[in-house]
């Protein structure tokens, strides 16, 4: 799919309402391009979920579309993700976009300035205890992100209850300055008060985002904080996937593929 008028014409919002009866996001959202600020989650939003975090890939046309849309927005496009900033740059190479990584613990402004906002790593004893817990249970995987640490159970979904309960106990005992953040087949331990909503608000206070209207697109529980922030700032939010849980999102996408096609068409829109 090329970035041209044909791509724009190919975008058709779903005829049915998606993601628990939310309307499809317009092909050209209000304010585009001069007054819109776009915030994108990665996994499950732009990227299809993969068995392991390192296995994700992005289609070349989607990567090109993100770059084109960022240019048309004069740089007011940011990635808001639980991944580390190094992961963001690896996945989206050669793009280097503004980003709130690790739920905002790593923040990169437009132009490349980098700030560690909430860089208090979990105590070593907690990480060691989580490692021992994971090693004793086939199918679990530990991901140490530095400022946060996550336990993935995608390969052992039957262990969800056990994972949440044990990690909750360990955090209460060993890391009271941290908190649990459940996600899709993952439980993450992050600094208390460090979330995507706070990150979005901070980015909206600075150029090139300040004065624009935010639109946040995401798929997971962690994105609800950013949905709330975007809505409160007079913007909008879009939930990806057929999700049964409650959400404050105002729009819906069927799948990451729908998001990618929307981005390609938006980049090609006149």
N, C-alpha and C positions, 0 to 999 in steps of 0.2 A: 504494500500500500504506500503510495507516494504522497508527499505533502503538497497537494495541489487542489484545485477546485473540485476535482472528482472525488477526492477524499472527503471534502466537506459535504458534498452531496450525498455521500454514502452513509453519513451519520443520521440515524433516525432514532429519536427517543423511543424507548419501549412503549408499545401501545397499551400494555397493561401497567398498573401501578406496582412498584417494586418495593422490596425491603419493608415489609409490613405496611403496605398501602401508602408509601410515600411517592409523590410524583417524580418522574424522571427530570433530571437537571436539564434546563434548556440547552440547545446546541451552542448558543452564544449567550452566556450569562450576563445579567445586568451589569453595566459598568465596564465591560470589556471593550478595549484594552486599557483605557486611560485611568479608570477609577477602581479597578479590581486588584485585589491582592490574593494570590492563590497559594494554598498550603496543602501539600500532599503527603500522606503517609506512604510507605513503600510496600511492605509485605502484606499481601491480601488486598491491596488497593491498586497500586500500579503493577506489582509483581504477583504472579501466582505463588501460592504457598508451596514449599518444597519440603521433602523429608528432613532436611537439615538446613540451618541458616546459610551455610556456605554454598548450597546447591541452587540457589535462585539465579535466574538469568532474566535479562530484559531484552525484548525484541528491538532490533536496530531502528525500526520506524517509530517505536514509542520513545526511545531515547532521543532521536532527532526531533520529535514533536515537542518534548519537554524543553529542549534547547530553544526551539523556535518560539514557543509560548512565553518562555522567560524573557526573550528579547522583546517580544511585543508588549510585555508588561513592564518594560524598562527595569527589569531585574526584580520585580515584586513577585517572585515565585520562590517558595521555600519548601524544603523537605522537613517534615516533623515526624520523627521516628524514634523507636526504642533502640535502634541500632547505634553503634559507635560511629563517629564521624569518619573514621578510616574506612569502614564498611560502605558508608554512603558514597564516598569518592571512588571506591573500587567498583561498585556496581554501576555507577553513573558516569564512569570515565568516558570521555575527557571532560565532562561538565564538572564545574566546582560551584555549586549553588549555595546561597544562604541556607543554613540548616540549623534546626534544633534537634540534636542527637541525644541519645540516652535520656529521652523524655525532657530535654532541656538542660541537662547537666553539662552538655557540650553545646555551645552556641557559636555559630559562625555568621557574622554579619555579611552584608553585601560588600564585596571588595576583598574578602578574605580574612578580616580580623577575627581572631578566635578567642573566646572567653570560656573558662571553666566556671560555671555558675554555682554548682552544688557538688563540688568534687570531693565529697566525703565517702570514701570507699567503705564497703561493709568490713567489719573486723575480720582479721585473718582466721580467727577461731570459727566464725560463722561459715566462711568459705570452705574451711577444712571439714566442718561437720556436714555441709551440703555435699561435698565431694565424697565423703564416706557413705552417705545415704544413697547417692546416685550409683556408686560403684557396686553396692550390694543388690541393686535392682536392675536386671536386664531391661533394656528398652528406654531407660532414662538417660538424659544427656545434660551435662553441666556446661553453661556458657558464661565465662567470667569476662565481663566487659570493663572491669576496672572500677568505675563508679557504681555499677550495679552488677548483680549476678542473677542468672536465670536457670531454671530447671525445666527442660523440655520433656514432654511425655507423649509426643505425637506417635512414637512407635509402641507405646504402651498406654493407650487411653483408659484402660481399666484401672490404672493407678491414680487417676485424677484426685479422688477423695483423699487417698493416702498422702499424695504429694502436698496438697494444700494444707492438710492438718499438720503434717510434720514440719513443713517450712514455717507455718504460723507459730508453732511452738518454739522453734529454734530462734526465730526473729525476736519473739517476746523475751526469751532468755538471754540472748547474746547480742542483739542489735536493736535496742529500743529507739534509736534515732532513725531507724529505717522502717519501711512498711512494705506489705505485699501488694503487688499489682498483678492480678490474674489476667491472662490473655488467651488466645486460641492455642490450646494444647501447651501452655507454658505458664509458669508462675515466676514472676520476677521480684527480686528484692532491690528496692531503690531508696535513695534518701527521702525521708519524710518531707512532703510538701513540694517535691519536684515532679511536675506533671506537664503534659502537653498544653494544657490550657494556659498555665502561667507563662510557658515559653511563647505561645502565640501572642499573648498580650504584650510581652516585652518586645517582640519583633514588630508589632503593630505601632509601637511608640517611636520607632526609628525609621529613617529613610532606608529604602524607597517605599516602605509599606505605609508609613504614617499618612493619614488623610485619605487612604483608600478604603474600600469595603472588603472585608475578609470573606473568603470562601474556603472552607476546610473539607477535604475529602478523606475518609478513612473507613476502617472496617471493624475495629476491635474495641474492647472496653476502654483501653487506654486512650482512644480517640474521643471518647465522650467528653473529657475535660476540654479538649480543643473545640468540639462542637458547641459546647456551652459558651465558651469564650467568644467564638465567631458570631453566634447568634446574639449575644449580649452587646456586641459592638456594632450591631445593626446589619450584620452580614448573614451568611447562610452556611449550611453544612449538608453533606451528602454521605449517606451510609452505603457501603458496598456489600452486596450479598443479600440473600434471603435470610434475614436474622430474626429469630423469634423473640429475643429479649427486648425490653423497652429501650428506646433511644430518643434523644432530643433532636436528632437529625431532621432537617426539613425536606431533603430530597433523597432519592435512592438510585443506586446503580445495581444492575443484575449481578455483575461479576467484574473482576479486574480487566477482563477483555473489553467489557463495555467502557471502562474508564480509559483504557488505551485508545480505543477507537474514538472516543470523545476528544481526547487530547490531540490526536492526529487531525481530526476535523477542525478543531479550534485553531490549531496552528495554520491551517489552510484557509480559514474564513476570511472573506474580504473585509 
